[in-house]
Amino acid sequence: MRRPGYRLFAATMGLAWLMCGAAPQDVPPELFRVTASIGGCAATVVEPFQDKSGKWHWLAITAAHCCRDGESKPVKLLWPPSDKRNFNGKVVYRDINNDVAAVTFNPVDTVPFAKLGERPGEGDGVFTVGYPSGQLKGKPSTVIGNRTTDKSITIADDIWYGNSGGGLFKDGKLVGVASSRTGLSGPSYFASTEAVQIAYHSAAVSLGFE
């Protein structure tokens, strides 16, 4: 099973910060480039799979409450900001208990993607990115809870209403998916790294790669 590489060009970084309203020191611009929109929710484009014929099969990871089993969902790429293309997507995995889902889609070109990371520890710095009210937004935060019993990650800060399905990132890698919030001051809850990894590999199985 082969997977592609993708080079992110530094020349576009200033535009990313301008369009997303985030200061350079706050959110790495590559995290905005891997964020997509699925219906009214956000999603993260993750590493695709290539079949024996050479065709790439792309995946976006989102929240289970944003979709239904086997549902067709449009995947809107949000980068570059001037080219918000829509592609037909289909839900190939959904875990309502842990609130994570995987949607397959096929863009015409190679697009930026995120790799999966390792579970963050309490006190670790992370970034959350989403698409509330039709606008890419991101912020830094800190992990304050990481429970293996219910597969959830808690961060100190509030996420925006409509941020469901957006990614939680550590060291540039996807480690969680936005699930719920408690209010204007936080905290916020994310599907865990393990749940995301299971979604990714289960989607690969459903597509015949594992």
Buried (B, 14 or more C-beta within 10 A) or exposed (E): EEEEEEEBEEEBBEBBBEBBEBEEEEBBBBBBBBBBBBBEBBBBBBBBBBEEEEEBBBBBBBBBBBBEEEBEBBBBBBBEEEEEEEBEBBBBBBBEEBBBBBBBBEBEEEBBBBEBBEBBEEEBEBBBBBBBEEEBBBBBBBBBEBEEEEBBBBBBBBBBEBBBBBBBBBBBBBBBBBBBBEEEEBBBBBBBBBBBBBBBBBBBEEBEEE
